[in-house]
Structures are given as structure tokens and as C-alpha cells.
């Protein structure tokens, strides 16, 4: 029996009218007629990014040319943005850099962690983690040879696998498929009790929920800025190194920006003894500067309000799916408990890919993750409560009318 919907569109519209985060929606460029539920993969574009891009290209690059490295502070962007981002993830000034990609940053930090734990040769990871993390760790182990290895465990067995030969535990706080969260503080304590270090991937955490690396006593962290931080496609990632580890180990990609005096142009490498040691080469200034627009917006928002709205959006979405679409074979892959769920809701369905393509054609943009996951990202700065009603109604339409059976929806695109 289909239950009555737990909400009406009118009641959700009333909730939007009282939403303390509602004004932020006007600061984004959002296409008319589209419900965007993929901010957990690529955040929407801040309006400020357009003006910043124009200023950067026409004045700083176009007119001031190379003098902009000093005149406009290009050289300091990785650390200046890092200090801003530190405020969102519970870090101190001088512990965060915005630089490179998540995978490259993870490679650097895992190498440092192994250096800090001589005699231990195991990197412990979650097997169902986002592949880049696993692949980078495997590549590092192959490069090092001499018995280094990557071991995989799943969530329920993770604690038991933190054994004395583990040098570093590398985990993603919010699972990219299901949105299920690890307890950062508890797992960090377990790793330290076993003598291991820990590195957290915050790709689906930063900007979506309160993070406190300092309180958790985390050693390292990485994350991207193009999801909930709305930094733009391919925007630079970030890394965190607790001050107690800075200057204590070498990172493997020792480019000139990590030298103690890069413009001395010395022949031999001499590393900086602070966070600058984790830099490598010349930075992508256009991407860094535009990324700051989304970061500045996040710093004006109340992270606790973001988290509360995120949990409420997820609860509403799940309740509406149960009431209106339970007969169509969807299975909730995320936790029903909002406290155990990041800012997304995921369902499995055997025809998940085709269903998502049909849904996108109706103007509801989520994404698909093989083999059968439909993901719906909830970005509280621009996602409305009524979007939950309208999105589920669109899903119901796709299923009621068998729209997903159109053969064109079965053809896999290059990006899913």
C-alpha cells in the first residue's frame, strides 16, 4: 500500500520562506527549470566567479602580466586560501594548502606518513572507497617496493584491521556512493592507539558538514574544492598537515615551490620546514583565484545551519520516496539516520542508469555510480525544500510512464 506523502508542496514552500540560508540561492547562477541535485559532484557557479574571472583575465593577466605574482598576491594564493579553508575544517593557520589534485595530495601525504612510521609497511583503506584514493595508494606501494602494500577492509571490519604493521589508515569520511559517514574521532583514536597515523579524505565533507580535524587529532587530510565548496570544474584540491608533523618527513614530489628559498634557485633541494614543504610546482592561478569566490561564500554561512538543513532535506527526500515510489524497486543505500549520513541520498535500482538519464531530461540532475546507484546531492546553500517534492514527483513520472525504457537512455555516456 502506498502511504500518503509526509509533506505537501505548500508546506515545503512555507519552510523555504523561513529558511535562514535561503538568500544564498540568489548568489548562484542556476538554469531555469532545472533542479540541480549534483552539487556533491560539481557545485553550482557563484555569480561572483564571473566578475572575478573577468578581472583576473583582463586586468591581472592582460595588463599587469608577470607583475601580478607580487602586485596581486598570486604567489601566496595556496597558503592564503588554505588559511581561509582551515576555518571550515577545524584546522589552524599554516596547516592547510589549496594546491594540486586530491589524488596527488594523497600520494604526497601517504608517502610522508610511511616515512614517519619506519618499519611499518601497510596502508589500510576502505575497499569500496572512491577509486582514485585506492589507485594512488597502490601506485605508491608499487613505487616503493620492498614489501609495502595496500590492504583493504570494509566499514564493519575496519577497526579489527588496524593492526601493528599498519603505518597509516586512509579513509574517506563520507562514502561517495552511499553517503554513510565514518566516526572521525573514534577511528582516529583507534589508529593512534595502534601506533598508526591517519589521513582523512574530506571530498564529501568540506562545505557540507562541520569538520574539526584539530579536535579529532587528525594527522593528515585531503579534499577537493569543486563539490560543496563550489570552486568550479577541476578546481584545485587541498591538503592538511598537522603542525606536529611539519618538517618531520619528506614528500616525494619535491618541486621548487617546496624549497626553503625557491627564488634562490639553488642546485640541491632544501625543503621548507612548514606547510610550504608540501607544494610542488607552479600553481594554476586562474583556478585558484576563481575558487576563492565559493570559499568566501561558505565562510559567510553558518555551518551548523547548513548541516541541519542538509539532514532535513535528506529526511524529506527519503520520506517522499517511500510514500510515492516504494512500488518501483528503489532501495535506500544511504542511512536513514541523518546523523550517519552526509549531504546526499542514494538509492539502488537495477535500471538506475536509464532512470537517471530520463530524470535529467525532465530537468532533475543527479548522477549514477556503477553498478546501480542513483545519487542525489543536497547542497543547502541553493537546494530548496520544494526541490525535494518536485524531484520525487519527477521520479514518479519517469516510473509511472516507463520513460526510462526509451532505448537512448540505455546508451552509456562517457561520464555518468
C-alpha positions as a printed Julia matrix, in Angstrom:
416×3 Matrix{Float64}:
  0.0    0.0     0.0
  1.32   3.46   -0.93
  1.46   5.8     2.03
  0.33   9.39    1.96
  3.17  11.83    1.33
  4.58  13.13    4.63
  4.74  16.66    3.25
  2.87  18.83    0.79
  4.49  21.17   -1.68
  2.79  24.11    0.03
  4.22  23.19    3.44
  7.69  22.88    1.95
  7.32  26.27    0.23
  6.47  27.77    3.62
  9.62  26.23    5.02
 11.67  27.77    2.2
 10.23  31.19    3.01
 11.62  30.9     6.56
 14.94  29.34    5.6
 17.86  31.33    7.12
 20.07  30.13    4.24
 17.54  30.98    1.55
 19.2   34.22    0.42
 22.35  32.37   -0.66
 20.47  30.81   -3.59
 20.4   34.2    -5.3
 24.21  34.26   -5.29
 24.39  31.33   -7.72
 23.8   31.02  -11.44
 21.15  28.29  -11.75
 19.39  27.4   -15.02
 15.66  27.99  -15.17
 13.56  24.84  -14.96
 16.37  22.72  -13.51
 16.53  21.08  -10.09
 20.23  20.59   -9.52
 20.95  17.66   -7.2
 24.56  17.01   -8.21
 26.43  19.54   -6.11
 28.19  16.59   -4.47
 29.95  16.11   -7.81
 30.18  19.68   -9.18
 28.92  22.67   -7.26
 26.89  25.37   -8.98
 28.6   28.54  -10.19
 28.72  31.53   -7.83
 27.77  34.75   -9.61
 30.89  36.35   -8.13
 33.04  33.92  -10.12
 32.07  35.58  -13.39
 33.25  39.03  -12.27
 36.39  37.6   -10.68
 37.27  35.71  -13.85
 36.84  38.85  -15.93
 39.02  40.9   -13.59
 41.67  38.22  -13.46
 41.92  37.75  -17.21
 41.58  41.34  -18.41
 43.5   43.22  -15.71
 45.77  40.93  -13.71
 46.86  38.73  -16.61
 46.05  41.02  -19.53
 47.52  44.27  -18.2
 49.68  43.59  -15.17
 51.19  40.43  -16.62
 54.01  38.88  -14.61
 54.0   41.69  -12.05
 50.77  40.16  -10.71
 52.75  37.48   -8.88
 53.65  40.24   -6.42
 51.13  43.01   -7.13
 48.06  40.8    -6.8
 49.44  38.18   -4.44
 49.41  35.26   -6.85
 52.38  33.61   -5.19
 50.65  33.41   -1.81
 47.32  32.05   -3.07
 47.87  28.41   -1.93
 48.55  29.46    1.66
 46.11  32.38    1.8
 43.24  30.21    0.57
 44.45  27.4     2.79
 44.17  29.6     5.86
 40.63  30.52    4.86
 39.66  26.91    4.26
 41.21  25.91    7.6
 38.34  27.72    9.33
 35.85  25.31    7.73
 37.63  22.11    8.73
 38.88  22.8    12.26
 42.5   23.5    11.36
 44.95  26.2    12.39
 46.57  28.78   10.17
 49.59  27.25    8.5
 48.12  23.72    8.38
 46.22  23.8     5.06
 47.25  24.39    1.44
 45.0   24.71   -1.6
 47.0   23.02   -4.34
 47.14  20.27   -6.96
 44.51  17.49   -7.13
 43.14  15.23   -4.42
 44.99  12.19   -5.75
 48.35  13.95   -5.98
 47.93  15.37   -2.49
 47.06  11.94   -1.13
 50.15  10.47   -2.77
 52.32  13.08   -1.06
 50.75  12.64    2.37
 50.75   8.84    2.36
 54.42   8.91    1.44
 55.11  11.24    4.37
 53.12   9.01    6.71
 55.16   5.97    5.68
 58.33   7.98    6.25
 57.12   8.83    9.75
 56.46   5.18   10.59
 59.65   3.33    9.54
 59.34  -0.43    9.84
 55.6   -0.39    9.11
 54.67  -1.05    5.5
 50.88  -1.29    5.33
 48.41   1.33    4.12
 44.91   0.4     5.29
 41.96   1.65    3.21
 38.27   1.01    2.58
 37.94  -1.25   -0.44
 34.75   0.41   -1.71
 36.35   3.84   -1.45
 36.48   6.24   -4.42
 38.92   4.58   -6.83
 41.42   7.45   -7.14
 42.41   7.11   -3.49
 42.91   3.36   -3.8
 44.77   3.63   -7.1
 47.14   6.31   -5.8
 47.96   4.23   -2.73
 48.57   1.16   -4.88
 50.84   3.16   -7.17
 52.82   4.44   -4.21
 53.24   0.92   -2.81
 54.46  -0.35   -6.2
 56.9    2.52   -6.47
 58.34   1.88   -3.02
 58.51  -1.9    -3.39
 60.37  -3.63   -0.53
 57.24  -5.17    0.97
 54.98  -2.11    1.04
 51.33  -2.97    0.48
 47.79  -1.67    0.5
 45.24  -3.62    2.49
 41.51  -3.2     2.12
 38.72  -3.62    4.64
 35.1   -2.53    4.74
 33.41  -0.4     7.34
 32.3   -3.1     9.76
 35.74  -4.74    9.83
 37.89  -1.61    9.75
 38.68  -1.38   13.45
 39.81  -5.01   13.61
 42.19  -4.47   10.7
 44.16  -1.66   12.36
 46.97  -3.98   13.4
 50.58  -3.25   14.5
 52.03  -3.44   10.97
 49.72  -0.64    9.7
 51.6    2.61    9.15
 48.69   4.76    8.01
 44.92   4.43    7.78
 43.47   6.38    4.84
 39.69   6.79    4.9
 37.05   8.96    3.25
 34.8   10.42    5.94
 31.64  10.36    3.77
 31.32   7.44    1.35
 30.99   8.7    -2.2
 28.28   6.19   -3.18
 26.14   5.77   -0.09
 26.86   8.95    1.87
 27.41   6.87    5.02
 29.86   8.53    7.43
 32.77   7.25    9.44
 33.17   8.5    13.02
 36.29  10.59   12.5
 37.22  10.99   16.14
 36.7    7.32   17.03
 38.67   5.95   14.05
 41.48   8.43   14.63
 41.76   7.29   18.23
 41.83   3.65   17.12
 44.61   4.34   14.64
 46.7    6.21   17.18
 46.18   3.53   19.81
 47.67   1.03   17.36
 50.6    3.36   16.65
 49.38   4.25   13.15
 48.76   7.63   11.57
 45.54   8.59    9.81
 44.69  10.55    6.67
 41.11  11.67    6.05
 39.59  12.38    2.64
 37.1   15.24    3.05
 35.86  15.44   -0.54
 32.24  14.89    0.5
 32.59  16.61    3.88
 34.18  20.05    3.43
 31.42  22.6     2.99
 28.7   20.03    3.65
 29.03  19.39    7.38
 31.03  20.61   10.37
 34.54  19.12   10.38
 37.05  19.56   13.21
 40.38  17.99   12.35
 42.03  19.57   15.37
 39.52  18.21   17.87
 39.78  14.77   16.25
 43.59  14.95   16.48
 43.88  14.0    12.8
 47.33  13.75   11.27
 46.61  14.45    7.6
 43.68  15.22    5.33
 42.91  15.89    1.67
 39.85  17.1    -0.16
 38.53  18.8    -3.29
 37.0   22.24   -3.74
 34.7   21.71   -6.73
 31.89  19.97   -4.86
 30.3   21.63   -1.83
 32.84  24.48   -1.86
 31.66  25.49   -5.36
 35.17  26.17   -6.63
 34.5   25.32  -10.29
 35.24  22.31  -12.52
 38.69  20.92  -11.84
 39.33  23.5    -9.12
 42.46  22.83   -7.04
 42.21  20.45   -4.11
 43.51  20.98   -0.59
 45.65  19.18    1.94
 46.1   19.36    5.7
 49.2   18.51    7.71
 49.05  18.88   11.49
 51.8   21.19   12.69
 53.32  18.41   14.79
 54.26  16.59   11.55
 55.52  19.52    9.52
 59.21  19.39    8.71
 59.46  15.83   10.07
 59.21  13.87    6.81
 59.94  14.31    3.12
 57.24  14.42    0.48
 58.1   12.74   -2.84
 57.16  15.48   -5.33
 59.75  17.98   -4.18
 59.35  20.75   -6.74
 60.8   24.2    -6.5
 57.8   25.73   -4.7
 58.51  23.49   -1.71
 62.12  24.65   -1.44
 63.05  26.7     1.61
 64.03  29.57   -0.72
 62.52  28.92   -4.18
 63.88  32.08   -5.76
 67.42  31.37   -4.62
 67.47  28.78   -7.43
 69.87  26.51   -5.58
 71.03  23.37   -7.32
 70.16  20.99   -4.5
 66.85  20.53   -2.79
 66.44  22.05    0.66
 62.85  21.68    1.9
 60.86  24.3     3.72
 60.13  23.29    7.31
 56.48  24.34    7.33
 53.34  23.69    5.25
 55.08  25.09    2.14
 57.1   21.86    2.06
 54.05  20.08    0.57
 53.87  22.29   -2.51
 55.41  21.1    -5.76
 55.38  23.25   -8.9
 53.86  26.48  -10.23
 50.2   26.82   -9.3
 47.11  27.19  -11.57
 46.38  30.82  -10.75
 43.16  31.17  -12.77
 41.57  28.22  -10.99
 42.84  29.23   -7.57
 41.54  32.79   -7.84
 38.08  31.75   -9.03
 37.86  29.06   -6.35
 38.1   31.79   -3.72
 34.63  33.08   -4.65
 32.92  29.9    -3.47
 35.16  29.7    -0.43
 34.34  33.24    0.68
 30.63  32.5     0.37
 30.97  29.4     2.56
 32.74  31.44    5.22
 29.72  33.75    5.46
 27.35  30.86    6.04
 26.6   29.12    9.33
 27.96  25.57    9.02
 25.63  24.27   11.7
 22.65  25.71    9.81
 23.98  24.06    6.65
 24.17  20.72    8.41
 20.7   20.99    9.93
 19.15  21.85    6.56
 21.1   19.08    4.85
 19.75  16.48    7.26
 16.22  17.85    6.91
 16.39  17.79    3.1
 17.56  14.19    3.2
 14.81  13.12    5.59
 12.18  14.78    3.41
 13.52  13.19    0.22
 13.61   9.73    1.78
 10.1   10.12    3.22
  8.68  11.23   -0.12
 10.38   8.37   -1.96
  8.93   5.87    0.5
  5.46   7.35    0.13
  5.34   7.88   -3.62
  7.82   5.48   -5.23
  8.14   2.43   -2.98
  6.47   0.15   -5.55
  9.12   0.75   -8.2
 12.03  -1.23   -6.77
 14.18   1.52   -5.28
 16.26   0.51   -2.26
 17.75   3.13    0.04
 21.55   2.84    0.03
 22.12   5.71    2.44
 21.49   5.6     6.16
 18.0    6.54    7.29
 19.61   8.1    10.34
 20.51  11.66    9.31
 23.36  11.76   11.84
 25.09   8.93    9.96
 24.56  10.43    6.5
 26.47  13.07    4.58
 24.76  15.61    2.34
 23.39  13.16   -0.22
 20.77  10.46   -0.57
 21.42   7.39   -2.69
 19.18   4.61   -3.94
 19.94   1.39   -5.78
 17.9    0.21   -8.75
 18.66  -2.38  -11.42
 17.8    0.19  -14.11
 19.48   3.05  -12.3
 21.43   4.45  -15.25
 18.45   4.67  -17.62
 16.24   6.1   -14.88
 18.76   8.85  -14.15
 19.07   9.79  -17.83
 15.3   10.05  -18.15
 15.2   12.13  -14.99
 17.86  14.51  -16.29
 15.76  15.04  -19.43
 12.92  16.12  -17.13
 15.2   18.72  -15.56
 16.24  16.91  -12.38
 20.02  16.45  -12.43
 21.55  13.8   -10.21
 24.12  11.23  -11.22
 24.77   7.5   -11.44
 27.53   5.38   -9.94
 28.08   1.83  -11.15
 26.76  -0.69  -10.76
 23.33   0.52   -9.63
 23.5    3.72   -7.53
 21.4    6.83   -8.19
 22.92   9.73   -6.24
 21.14  12.91   -5.25
 23.32  15.63   -3.74
 21.8   18.11   -1.31
 23.55  21.49   -1.3
 21.82  23.64    1.33
 23.05  26.99    0.01
 20.94  26.62   -3.12
 18.79  23.48   -2.77
 15.23  24.3    -1.68
 12.78  22.2     0.3
 10.28  22.31   -2.59
 13.0   20.8    -4.8
 12.59  17.58   -2.83
  8.88  17.45   -3.68
  9.4   18.31   -7.34
 12.29  15.86   -7.74
 10.35  12.93   -6.31
  7.34  13.82   -8.45
  9.65  13.69  -11.48
 10.97  10.28  -10.41
  7.38   9.08  -10.06
  6.62  10.35  -13.56
  9.64   8.51  -15.01
  8.46   5.29  -13.4
  4.69   5.7   -13.93
  5.16   6.37  -17.62
  8.1    3.98  -18.11
 10.11   6.83  -19.62
 13.35   5.11  -18.69
 12.61   2.35  -21.22
 13.43   4.66  -24.15
 16.45   2.93  -25.79
 18.52   6.13  -25.88
 18.65   6.14  -22.07
 20.41   2.76  -22.04
 23.4    4.05  -24.04
 26.18   4.81  -21.61
 27.8    8.22  -21.92
 31.49   8.7   -21.21
 30.71  10.48  -17.9
 27.94   9.02  -15.78
